Amino acid sequence: MNENLTPWFPANTRPVRSGMYRIQDYTLNCGCCWIDARWDGKHWFTDLFTKGSFSNRLIRGQVKRWRGLATTPKETT
């Protein structure tokens, strides 16, 4: 297991911070695969149709679980 990442949280537990996360939706039937997604504080967005844009909003109930960084990221200057 990657010690830099949190354990998986269920979708009804919302992330504390906006940012990038790994999510699993109900199309993934394994525990090893994930989709990169952005959390804006209210909704999940992916770039599944337009790489790099993270403009595709996931509908409520589509996300099964999520995980993020286990520590606060360092500021870049």
Gaussian input, Z-matrix of N, CA and C with variables (Angstrom, degrees):
# hf/3-21g

backbone

0 1
 N
 C     1     B1
 C     2     B2     1     A1
 N     3     B3     2     A2     1     D1
 C     4     B4     3     A3     2     D2
 C     5     B5     4     A4     3     D3
 N     6     B6     5     A5     4     D4
 C     7     B7     6     A6     5     D5
 C     8     B8     7     A7     6     D6
 N     9     B9     8     A8     7     D7
 C    10    B10     9     A9     8     D8
 C    11    B11    10    A10     9     D9
 N    12    B12    11    A11    10    D10
 C    13    B13    12    A12    11    D11
 C    14    B14    13    A13    12    D12
 N    15    B15    14    A14    13    D13
 C    16    B16    15    A15    14    D14
 C    17    B17    16    A16    15    D15
 N    18    B18    17    A17    16    D16
 C    19    B19    18    A18    17    D17
 C    20    B20    19    A19    18    D18
 N    21    B21    20    A20    19    D19
 C    22    B22    21    A21    20    D20
 C    23    B23    22    A22    21    D21
 N    24    B24    23    A23    22    D22
 C    25    B25    24    A24    23    D23
 C    26    B26    25    A25    24    D24
 N    27    B27    26    A26    25    D25
 C    28    B28    27    A27    26    D26
 C    29    B29    28    A28    27    D27
 N    30    B30    29    A29    28    D28
 C    31    B31    30    A30    29    D29
 C    32    B32    31    A31    30    D30
 N    33    B33    32    A32    31    D31
 C    34    B34    33    A33    32    D32
 C    35    B35    34    A34    33    D33
 N    36    B36    35    A35    34    D34
 C    37    B37    36    A36    35    D35
 C    38    B38    37    A37    36    D36
 N    39    B39    38    A38    37    D37
 C    40    B40    39    A39    38    D38
 C    41    B41    40    A40    39    D39
 N    42    B42    41    A41    40    D40
 C    43    B43    42    A42    41    D41
 C    44    B44    43    A43    42    D42
 N    45    B45    44    A44    43    D43
 C    46    B46    45    A45    44    D44
 C    47    B47    46    A46    45    D45
 N    48    B48    47    A47    46    D46
 C    49    B49    48    A48    47    D47
 C    50    B50    49    A49    48    D48
 N    51    B51    50    A50    49    D49
 C    52    B52    51    A51    50    D50
 C    53    B53    52    A52    51    D51
 N    54    B54    53    A53    52    D52
 C    55    B55    54    A54    53    D53
 C    56    B56    55    A55    54    D54
 N    57    B57    56    A56    55    D55
 C    58    B58    57    A57    56    D56
 C    59    B59    58    A58    57    D57
 N    60    B60    59    A59    58    D58
 C    61    B61    60    A60    59    D59
 C    62    B62    61    A61    60    D60
 N    63    B63    62    A62    61    D61
 C    64    B64    63    A63    62    D62
 C    65    B65    64    A64    63    D63
 N    66    B66    65    A65    64    D64
 C    67    B67    66    A66    65    D65
 C    68    B68    67    A67    66    D66
 N    69    B69    68    A68    67    D67
 C    70    B70    69    A69    68    D68
 C    71    B71    70    A70    69    D69
 N    72    B72    71    A71    70    D70
 C    73    B73    72    A72    71    D71
 C    74    B74    73    A73    72    D72
 N    75    B75    74    A74    73    D73
 C    76    B76    75    A75    74    D74
 C    77    B77    76    A76    75    D75
 N    78    B78    77    A77    76    D76
 C    79    B79    78    A78    77    D77
 C    80    B80    79    A79    78    D78
 N    81    B81    80    A80    79    D79
 C    82    B82    81    A81    80    D80
 C    83    B83    82    A82    81    D81
 N    84    B84    83    A83    82    D82
 C    85    B85    84    A84    83    D83
 C    86    B86    85    A85    84    D84
 N    87    B87    86    A86    85    D85
 C    88    B88    87    A87    86    D86
 C    89    B89    88    A88    87    D87
 N    90    B90    89    A89    88    D88
 C    91    B91    90    A90    89    D89
 C    92    B92    91    A91    90    D90
 N    93    B93    92    A92    91    D91
 C    94    B94    93    A93    92    D92
 C    95    B95    94    A94    93    D93
 N    96    B96    95    A95    94    D94
 C    97    B97    96    A96    95    D95
 C    98    B98    97    A97    96    D96
 N    99    B99    98    A98    97    D97
 C   100   B100    99    A99    98    D98
 C   101   B101   100   A100    99    D99
 N   102   B102   101   A101   100   D100
 C   103   B103   102   A102   101   D101
 C   104   B104   103   A103   102   D102
 N   105   B105   104   A104   103   D103
 C   106   B106   105   A105   104   D104
 C   107   B107   106   A106   105   D105
 N   108   B108   107   A107   106   D106
 C   109   B109   108   A108   107   D107
 C   110   B110   109   A109   108   D108
 N   111   B111   110   A110   109   D109
 C   112   B112   111   A111   110   D110
 C   113   B113   112   A112   111   D111
 N   114   B114   113   A113   112   D112
 C   115   B115   114   A114   113   D113
 C   116   B116   115   A115   114   D114
 N   117   B117   116   A116   115   D115
 C   118   B118   117   A117   116   D116
 C   119   B119   118   A118   117   D117
 N   120   B120   119   A119   118   D118
 C   121   B121   120   A120   119   D119
 C   122   B122   121   A121   120   D120
 N   123   B123   122   A122   121   D121
 C   124   B124   123   A123   122   D122
 C   125   B125   124   A124   123   D123
 N   126   B126   125   A125   124   D124
 C   127   B127   126   A126   125   D125
 C   128   B128   127   A127   126   D126
 N   129   B129   128   A128   127   D127
 C   130   B130   129   A129   128   D128
 C   131   B131   130   A130   129   D129
 N   132   B132   131   A131   130   D130
 C   133   B133   132   A132   131   D131
 C   134   B134   133   A133   132   D132
 N   135   B135   134   A134   133   D133
 C   136   B136   135   A135   134   D134
 C   137   B137   136   A136   135   D135
 N   138   B138   137   A137   136   D136
 C   139   B139   138   A138   137   D137
 C   140   B140   139   A139   138   D138
 N   141   B141   140   A140   139   D139
 C   142   B142   141   A141   140   D140
 C   143   B143   142   A142   141   D141
 N   144   B144   143   A143   142   D142
 C   145   B145   144   A144   143   D143
 C   146   B146   145   A145   144   D144
 N   147   B147   146   A146   145   D145
 C   148   B148   147   A147   146   D146
 C   149   B149   148   A148   147   D147
 N   150   B150   149   A149   148   D148
 C   151   B151   150   A150   149   D149
 C   152   B152   151   A151   150   D150
 N   153   B153   152   A152   151   D151
 C   154   B154   153   A153   152   D152
 C   155   B155   154   A154   153   D153
 N   156   B156   155   A155   154   D154
 C   157   B157   156   A156   155   D155
 C   158   B158   157   A157   156   D156
 N   159   B159   158   A158   157   D157
 C   160   B160   159   A159   158   D158
 C   161   B161   160   A160   159   D159
 N   162   B162   161   A161   160   D160
 C   163   B163   162   A162   161   D161
 C   164   B164   163   A163   162   D162
 N   165   B165   164   A164   163   D163
 C   166   B166   165   A165   164   D164
 C   167   B167   166   A166   165   D165
 N   168   B168   167   A167   166   D166
 C   169   B169   168   A168   167   D167
 C   170   B170   169   A169   168   D168
 N   171   B171   170   A170   169   D169
 C   172   B172   171   A171   170   D170
 C   173   B173   172   A172   171   D171
 N   174   B174   173   A173   172   D172
 C   175   B175   174   A174   173   D173
 C   176   B176   175   A175   174   D174
 N   177   B177   176   A176   175   D175
 C   178   B178   177   A177   176   D176
 C   179   B179   178   A178   177   D177
 N   180   B180   179   A179   178   D178
 C   181   B181   180   A180   179   D179
 C   182   B182   181   A181   180   D180
 N   183   B183   182   A182   181   D181
 C   184   B184   183   A183   182   D182
 C   185   B185   184   A184   183   D183
 N   186   B186   185   A185   184   D184
 C   187   B187   186   A186   185   D185
 C   188   B188   187   A187   186   D186
 N   189   B189   188   A188   187   D187
 C   190   B190   189   A189   188   D188
 C   191   B191   190   A190   189   D189
 N   192   B192   191   A191   190   D190
 C   193   B193   192   A192   191   D191
 C   194   B194   193   A193   192   D192
 N   195   B195   194   A194   193   D193
 C   196   B196   195   A195   194   D194
 C   197   B197   196   A196   195   D195
 N   198   B198   197   A197   196   D196
 C   199   B199   198   A198   197   D197
 C   200   B200   199   A199   198   D198
 N   201   B201   200   A200   199   D199
 C   202   B202   201   A201   200   D200
 C   203   B203   202   A202   201   D201
 N   204   B204   203   A203   202   D202
 C   205   B205   204   A204   203   D203
 C   206   B206   205   A205   204   D204
 N   207   B207   206   A206   205   D205
 C   208   B208   207   A207   206   D206
 C   209   B209   208   A208   207   D207
 N   210   B210   209   A209   208   D208
 C   211   B211   210   A210   209   D209
 C   212   B212   211   A211   210   D210
 N   213   B213   212   A212   211   D211
 C   214   B214   213   A213   212   D212
 C   215   B215   214   A214   213   D213
 N   216   B216   215   A215   214   D214
 C   217   B217   216   A216   215   D215
 C   218   B218   217   A217   216   D216
 N   219   B219   218   A218   217   D217
 C   220   B220   219   A219   218   D218
 C   221   B221   220   A220   219   D219
 N   222   B222   221   A221   220   D220
 C   223   B223   222   A222   221   D221
 C   224   B224   223   A223   222   D222
 N   225   B225   224   A224   223   D223
 C   226   B226   225   A225   224   D224
 C   227   B227   226   A226   225   D225
 N   228   B228   227   A227   226   D226
 C   229   B229   228   A228   227   D227
 C   230   B230   229   A229   228   D228

   B1=1.4572
   B2=1.5202
   B3=1.3112
   B4=1.4551
   B5=1.5245
   B6=1.3333
   B7=1.4679
   B8=1.5152
   B9=1.3237
   B10=1.4628
   B11=1.5227
   B12=1.3244
   B13=1.4577
   B14=1.5211
   B15=1.3199
   B16=1.4669
   B17=1.5198
   B18=1.3183
   B19=1.4631
   B20=1.5268
   B21=1.3173
   B22=1.4628
   B23=1.5248
   B24=1.3347
   B25=1.4585
   B26=1.5211
   B27=1.3333
   B28=1.4722
   B29=1.5279
   B30=1.3115
   B31=1.4686
   B32=1.5169
   B33=1.3329
   B34=1.4725
   B35=1.5227
   B36=1.3379
   B37=1.4647
   B38=1.5190
   B39=1.3090
   B40=1.4668
   B41=1.5335
   B42=1.3530
   B43=1.4648
   B44=1.5265
   B45=1.3284
   B46=1.4646
   B47=1.5226
   B48=1.3255
   B49=1.4641
   B50=1.5244
   B51=1.3125
   B52=1.4635
   B53=1.5179
   B54=1.3141
   B55=1.4594
   B56=1.5081
   B57=1.3212
   B58=1.4513
   B59=1.5283
   B60=1.3242
   B61=1.4598
   B62=1.5216
   B63=1.3148
   B64=1.4545
   B65=1.5188
   B66=1.3253
   B67=1.4633
   B68=1.5208
   B69=1.3045
   B70=1.4494
   B71=1.5206
   B72=1.3198
   B73=1.4569
   B74=1.5231
   B75=1.2951
   B76=1.4573
   B77=1.5259
   B78=1.3479
   B79=1.4651
   B80=1.5252
   B81=1.3336
   B82=1.4636
   B83=1.5249
   B84=1.3016
   B85=1.4576
   B86=1.5228
   B87=1.3110
   B88=1.4586
   B89=1.5261
   B90=1.2974
   B91=1.4555
   B92=1.5098
   B93=1.3469
   B94=1.4599
   B95=1.5301
   B96=1.3049
   B97=1.4653
   B98=1.5240
   B99=1.3264
   B100=1.4550
   B101=1.5198
   B102=1.3213
   B103=1.4595
   B104=1.5170
   B105=1.3321
   B106=1.4641
   B107=1.5138
   B108=1.3241
   B109=1.4625
   B110=1.5255
   B111=1.3176
   B112=1.4718
   B113=1.5243
   B114=1.3258
   B115=1.4656
   B116=1.5172
   B117=1.3417
   B118=1.4742
   B119=1.5289
   B120=1.3215
   B121=1.4580
   B122=1.5146
   B123=1.3292
   B124=1.4690
   B125=1.5298
   B126=1.3373
   B127=1.4569
   B128=1.5296
   B129=1.3403
   B130=1.4570
   B131=1.5214
   B132=1.3374
   B133=1.4618
   B134=1.5223
   B135=1.3320
   B136=1.4613
   B137=1.5187
   B138=1.3174
   B139=1.4656
   B140=1.5299
   B141=1.3302
   B142=1.4654
   B143=1.5228
   B144=1.3202
   B145=1.4575
   B146=1.5234
   B147=1.3264
   B148=1.4646
   B149=1.5227
   B150=1.3251
   B151=1.4590
   B152=1.5316
   B153=1.3396
   B154=1.4588
   B155=1.5115
   B156=1.3469
   B157=1.4655
   B158=1.5265
   B159=1.3257
   B160=1.4599
   B161=1.5301
   B162=1.3301
   B163=1.4584
   B164=1.5296
   B165=1.3197
   B166=1.4665
   B167=1.5220
   B168=1.3168
   B169=1.4624
   B170=1.5208
   B171=1.3232
   B172=1.4488
   B173=1.5218
   B174=1.3031
   B175=1.4538
   B176=1.5263
   B177=1.3215
   B178=1.4716
   B179=1.5238
   B180=1.3095
   B181=1.4530
   B182=1.5155
   B183=1.3342
   B184=1.4559
   B185=1.5254
   B186=1.3376
   B187=1.4642
   B188=1.5251
   B189=1.3211
   B190=1.4608
   B191=1.5258
   B192=1.3481
   B193=1.4671
   B194=1.5179
   B195=1.3288
   B196=1.4636
   B197=1.5240
   B198=1.3365
   B199=1.4644
   B200=1.5186
   B201=1.3360
   B202=1.4612
   B203=1.5121
   B204=1.3146
   B205=1.4589
   B206=1.5205
   B207=1.3237
   B208=1.4663
   B209=1.5228
   B210=1.3250
   B211=1.4662
   B212=1.5175
   B213=1.3186
   B214=1.4552
   B215=1.5300
   B216=1.3303
   B217=1.4629
   B218=1.5221
   B219=1.3139
   B220=1.4605
   B221=1.5165
   B222=1.3229
   B223=1.4665
   B224=1.5225
   B225=1.3301
   B226=1.4488
   B227=1.5196
   B228=1.3101
   B229=1.4631
   B230=1.4926
   A1=109.54
   A2=117.08
   A3=122.24
   A4=108.95
   A5=116.76
   A6=120.93
   A7=113.07
   A8=118.32
   A9=121.40
   A10=112.22
   A11=116.98
   A12=121.13
   A13=110.91
   A14=115.47
   A15=120.96
   A16=108.57
   A17=116.96
   A18=118.24
   A19=108.58
   A20=117.16
   A21=120.91
   A22=109.82
   A23=116.11
   A24=122.68
   A25=108.86
   A26=118.06
   A27=119.24
   A28=110.20
   A29=115.66
   A30=121.08
   A31=113.43
   A32=118.23
   A33=118.95
   A34=112.34
   A35=118.77
   A36=123.23
   A37=106.80
   A38=117.08
   A39=121.21
   A40=110.80
   A41=117.81
   A42=119.94
   A43=110.94
   A44=116.29
   A45=122.15
   A46=110.58
   A47=116.99
   A48=122.13
   A49=111.51
   A50=115.76
   A51=120.96
   A52=107.70
   A53=116.52
   A54=119.56
   A55=112.18
   A56=115.28
   A57=122.93
   A58=110.66
   A59=114.79
   A60=122.44
   A61=109.58
   A62=115.32
   A63=122.05
   A64=106.54
   A65=115.94
   A66=119.52
   A67=109.69
   A68=115.29
   A69=121.86
   A70=106.40
   A71=115.63
   A72=119.30
   A73=108.72
   A74=117.03
   A75=120.57
   A76=113.69
   A77=118.54
   A78=120.54
   A79=111.08
   A80=117.63
   A81=121.30
   A82=109.01
   A83=116.48
   A84=121.27
   A85=113.09
   A86=117.00
   A87=120.28
   A88=108.65
   A89=117.39
   A90=121.03
   A91=113.48
   A92=117.17
   A93=119.37
   A94=113.93
   A95=119.11
   A96=121.81
   A97=110.81
   A98=115.91
   A99=121.25
   A100=109.84
   A101=115.32
   A102=124.26
   A103=106.81
   A104=117.55
   A105=120.52
   A106=108.51
   A107=116.61
   A108=120.73
   A109=109.78
   A110=114.84
   A111=121.65
   A112=107.92
   A113=115.21
   A114=122.65
   A115=106.93
   A116=117.99
   A117=120.43
   A118=112.53
   A119=116.19
   A120=120.78
   A121=112.66
   A122=116.44
   A123=121.57
   A124=113.13
   A125=116.34
   A126=121.15
   A127=111.22
   A128=114.79
   A129=122.65
   A130=109.26
   A131=116.82
   A132=123.51
   A133=109.11
   A134=116.84
   A135=122.11
   A136=110.05
   A137=114.50
   A138=120.22
   A139=109.92
   A140=116.48
   A141=120.46
   A142=113.31
   A143=118.72
   A144=120.56
   A145=113.07
   A146=117.28
   A147=121.67
   A148=107.29
   A149=117.16
   A150=121.81
   A151=111.48
   A152=114.97
   A153=121.85
   A154=114.98
   A155=118.37
   A156=118.85
   A157=113.29
   A158=118.89
   A159=123.75
   A160=111.26
   A161=114.98
   A162=121.76
   A163=112.83
   A164=117.69
   A165=121.23
   A166=109.18
   A167=116.17
   A168=120.90
   A169=110.72
   A170=116.03
   A171=121.22
   A172=108.92
   A173=115.95
   A174=119.75
   A175=110.31
   A176=115.92
   A177=121.40
   A178=108.83
   A179=115.92
   A180=121.19
   A181=114.69
   A182=117.55
   A183=120.51
   A184=112.11
   A185=116.93
   A186=121.47
   A187=109.60
   A188=116.38
   A189=121.93
   A190=110.71
   A191=117.02
   A192=121.13
   A193=109.94
   A194=115.99
   A195=121.59
   A196=110.17
   A197=115.21
   A198=121.84
   A199=108.21
   A200=115.70
   A201=121.08
   A202=110.52
   A203=116.03
   A204=120.82
   A205=110.18
   A206=116.06
   A207=120.94
   A208=111.92
   A209=117.39
   A210=121.63
   A211=108.88
   A212=116.16
   A213=120.90
   A214=109.34
   A215=118.47
   A216=118.89
   A217=112.03
   A218=115.68
   A219=121.05
   A220=110.09
   A221=115.78
   A222=120.52
   A223=109.75
   A224=117.16
   A225=121.11
   A226=108.69
   A227=115.88
   A228=120.01
   A229=111.31
   D1=142.85
   D2=178.72
   D3=-77.06
   D4=115.03
   D5=-176.63
   D6=-72.63
   D7=-10.42
   D8=178.31
   D9=-84.87
   D10=-6.11
   D11=-178.42
   D12=-111.84
   D13=151.77
   D14=175.83
   D15=-71.61
   D16=166.61
   D17=167.69
   D18=-67.82
   D19=170.16
   D20=176.01
   D21=-71.43
   D22=136.08
   D23=175.64
   D24=-110.67
   D25=145.34
   D26=176.22
   D27=-68.05
   D28=156.07
   D29=-176.37
   D30=-59.39
   D31=-27.74
   D32=-179.15
   D33=-76.89
   D34=-7.00
   D35=170.20
   D36=-95.13
   D37=112.60
   D38=-175.48
   D39=-84.92
   D40=144.29
   D41=175.11
   D42=-61.53
   D43=149.04
   D44=179.38
   D45=-75.26
   D46=-35.43
   D47=-175.47
   D48=-116.25
   D49=148.38
   D50=169.73
   D51=-70.49
   D52=150.40
   D53=177.19
   D54=149.74
   D55=-164.75
   D56=-176.60
   D57=-91.23
   D58=140.22
   D59=-178.42
   D60=-143.38
   D61=165.98
   D62=168.44
   D63=-99.35
   D64=133.69
   D65=177.54
   D66=-126.84
   D67=157.93
   D68=167.76
   D69=-121.82
   D70=134.00
   D71=175.71
   D72=-108.41
   D73=-176.67
   D74=-174.77
   D75=-76.85
   D76=-2.64
   D77=174.59
   D78=-83.82
   D79=-16.68
   D80=-179.18
   D81=-93.54
   D82=120.79
   D83=-176.03
   D84=-103.91
   D85=12.31
   D86=179.07
   D87=-122.18
   D88=172.40
   D89=178.74
   D90=-100.06
   D91=1.32
   D92=-173.67
   D93=-103.78
   D94=-23.72
   D95=-176.60
   D96=-92.19
   D97=155.75
   D98=178.41
   D99=-151.70
   D100=169.57
   D101=174.99
   D102=-120.38
   D103=135.73
   D104=172.75
   D105=-72.77
   D106=135.52
   D107=-179.22
   D108=-145.74
   D109=156.33
   D110=177.01
   D111=-110.87
   D112=133.15
   D113=175.92
   D114=-104.41
   D115=124.41
   D116=-178.45
   D117=-100.31
   D118=10.13
   D119=-177.33
   D120=102.13
   D121=-16.92
   D122=179.29
   D123=-135.60
   D124=-33.88
   D125=-172.92
   D126=-137.00
   D127=156.39
   D128=174.21
   D129=-96.44
   D130=141.43
   D131=177.36
   D132=-132.07
   D133=142.28
   D134=176.70
   D135=-122.84
   D136=171.36
   D137=174.35
   D138=-116.62
   D139=31.89
   D140=-175.46
   D141=-61.76
   D142=-30.46
   D143=-178.31
   D144=-102.99
   D145=-25.46
   D146=178.09
   D147=-133.35
   D148=96.74
   D149=-174.67
   D150=-55.37
   D151=130.14
   D152=176.65
   D153=87.80
   D154=-7.00
   D155=-174.64
   D156=-93.05
   D157=-29.12
   D158=-176.91
   D159=45.11
   D160=49.99
   D161=-178.33
   D162=-113.14
   D163=-2.44
   D164=-178.78
   D165=-91.39
   D166=108.19
   D167=-177.41
   D168=-78.83
   D169=131.58
   D170=176.13
   D171=-82.84
   D172=143.41
   D173=179.61
   D174=-79.28
   D175=154.67
   D176=178.73
   D177=-58.02
   D178=135.05
   D179=179.94
   D180=91.38
   D181=-8.62
   D182=-179.90
   D183=-79.10
   D184=-33.32
   D185=-179.60
   D186=-81.90
   D187=128.23
   D188=179.09
   D189=-89.73
   D190=-44.85
   D191=179.08
   D192=-161.00
   D193=166.62
   D194=-176.53
   D195=-145.92
   D196=161.99
   D197=173.11
   D198=-149.99
   D199=156.55
   D200=-179.68
   D201=-142.61
   D202=-163.93
   D203=178.32
   D204=-69.80
   D205=142.07
   D206=-179.02
   D207=-81.01
   D208=-17.18
   D209=178.95
   D210=-127.53
   D211=159.00
   D212=177.93
   D213=-66.43
   D214=129.45
   D215=179.67
   D216=-64.45
   D217=146.77
   D218=178.08
   D219=-73.07
   D220=141.99
   D221=176.88
   D222=-69.49
   D223=140.33
   D224=175.89
   D225=-102.17
   D226=141.91
   D227=179.91
   D228=-117.46

